[in-house]
Amino acid sequence: MNDRGDTRERVADACRRLAAAGLVIGEAGNVSVRVGDEVAVTVAGARFDELTAEQVVVVDLEGRRLSGGLEPTSELALHLGVYRSFDASAVVHTHGPMATAVGLVVDELPCVHYYMLKLGGSVRVAPYSTWGTPELAGDVLAALDGRSAALMANHGAVTHAPSLDAAVDQALLLEWACALYWRAASMGMPRALDENQRSSVVAAALARMRTDPQLVSGETS
């Protein structure tokens, strides 16, 4: 990690952004970024709304501390597990109220909107385990297989992405999708996109990207 100070500041900025969006409360949640063989991760007990670069430590992929004097988050094993298992450069764990609420009720959040394809489609709910345990990390990693987001029963949510900004955006998208599902479920059984409908969206997006690569991150319809 060439500039640990800059990386730690980016993590702190992301935490404050998540707090401003209402996806965390108090000390709930953790964020990390991987640069090469090093991981900058939030410390235990840090408040997201006022988190500073000094409350971000740097560890190696085995969890050994390289920089910073405070203890890393209790969910460090989960973050490191994501980096070992997936092509990710950032991990965001939040306790957003909608994501947490949906994870109290369903075993899987169905793909009710094509934007959820950015998360991999439907979002699995990892079974409940005590925070900071190997069981929790293992269950969440299993729920993330083939996905960039997972809900955690009676706990919160996790997203990962190739960049920190993208991982934060994924967390915001997941919270939006959970709110959408909750609102729809209050009126009846929400309709989920079937396999053909999801494939059609992917095909349309790919065709549009070939026509104009500048549209890759925009609206697909």
KAWONOR-V958917 format. One record per backbone hydrogen bond with DSSP energy under -1.0 kcal/mol. CO is the residue of the C=O (numbers start at 0). NH is the residue of the N-H. If there is no record, write none. Layout:
BEGIN
co->CO nh->NH
co->CO nh->NH
END
This chain:
BEGIN
co->2 nh->6
co->3 nh->7
co->4 nh->8
co->5 nh->9
co->6 nh->10
co->7 nh->11
co->8 nh->12
co->9 nh->13
co->10 nh->14
co->11 nh->15
co->12 nh->16
co->13 nh->17
co->14 nh->18
co->15 nh->19
co->16 nh->20
co->17 nh->22
co->18 nh->21
co->22 nh->94
co->24 nh->27
co->25 nh->47
co->29 nh->92
co->30 nh->41
co->31 nh->90
co->32 nh->39
co->34 nh->37
co->37 nh->34
co->38 nh->58
co->39 nh->32
co->40 nh->56
co->41 nh->72
co->42 nh->45
co->46 nh->49
co->51 nh->54
co->52 nh->55
co->54 nh->42
co->56 nh->40
co->57 nh->65
co->57 nh->66
co->58 nh->38
co->59 nh->62
co->63 nh->59
co->66 nh->57
co->70 nh->43
co->72 nh->75
co->74 nh->78
co->75 nh->79
co->76 nh->80
co->77 nh->81
co->78 nh->82
co->79 nh->83
co->80 nh->84
co->81 nh->85
co->85 nh->87
co->88 nh->33
co->89 nh->160
co->90 nh->31
co->91 nh->158
co->92 nh->29
co->93 nh->156
co->95 nh->99
co->96 nh->100
co->97 nh->101
co->98 nh->102
co->100 nh->103
co->101 nh->104
co->101 nh->105
co->106 nh->124
co->108 nh->122
co->109 nh->111
co->110 nh->192
co->112 nh->115
co->113 nh->116
co->114 nh->117
co->115 nh->118
co->115 nh->120
co->118 nh->147
co->122 nh->108
co->123 nh->150
co->125 nh->152
co->129 nh->132
co->132 nh->136
co->133 nh->137
co->134 nh->138
co->135 nh->139
co->136 nh->140
co->137 nh->141
co->138 nh->142
co->139 nh->143
co->141 nh->144
co->143 nh->146
co->147 nh->159
co->149 nh->157
co->150 nh->125
co->151 nh->154
co->151 nh->155
co->155 nh->151
co->156 nh->93
co->157 nh->149
co->158 nh->91
co->160 nh->88
co->160 nh->89
co->162 nh->166
co->163 nh->167
co->164 nh->168
co->165 nh->169
co->166 nh->170
co->167 nh->171
co->168 nh->172
co->169 nh->173
co->170 nh->174
co->171 nh->175
co->172 nh->176
co->173 nh->177
co->174 nh->178
co->175 nh->179
co->176 nh->180
co->177 nh->181
co->178 nh->182
co->179 nh->183
co->180 nh->184
co->181 nh->185
co->183 nh->186
co->183 nh->187
co->193 nh->197
co->194 nh->198
co->195 nh->199
co->196 nh->200
co->197 nh->201
co->198 nh->202
co->199 nh->203
co->200 nh->204
co->201 nh->205
co->202 nh->206
co->203 nh->207
co->204 nh->208
co->205 nh->209
co->206 nh->210
co->207 nh->211
co->211 nh->214
co->212 nh->215
co->214 nh->217
END
